[in-house]
């Protein structure tokens, strides 16, 4: 049986809001890492921040920022976050062995996906759920790649309820 972290505190900082693990199951939110033919992961490291906002949010306008206008400390944090992502996810943001390992996971898992996610489309999410034997897939309406960051109410009922309560 594959092992998952016993709490979200064991995950990289950028994934803590995207993954919930408990004794009863796991919730993955717009997770990346497997290779899915026909459903490429956007090349995050070649994108401008404006392009990242366009691909990440259902309605990107309220979230657009010009990184050059951020205070130096915030700019340094952004650079560090990008470097951390490259370190733990790799520049391709995929692992050719991950789907095979997920196939051995014996944990009820709810895979949540934004219907407007353009970093990795909903077809990718369905394939991610299909790679986990006890997984269910649920599509979140009017939601992009980061629902926990900008539309937390879209996943709060799911996190507080029973994993797998719905499917989409």
Order of alpha helices (4+ residues) and beta strands (2+ residues): beta-beta-alpha-alpha-alpha-beta-alpha-beta-alpha-alpha
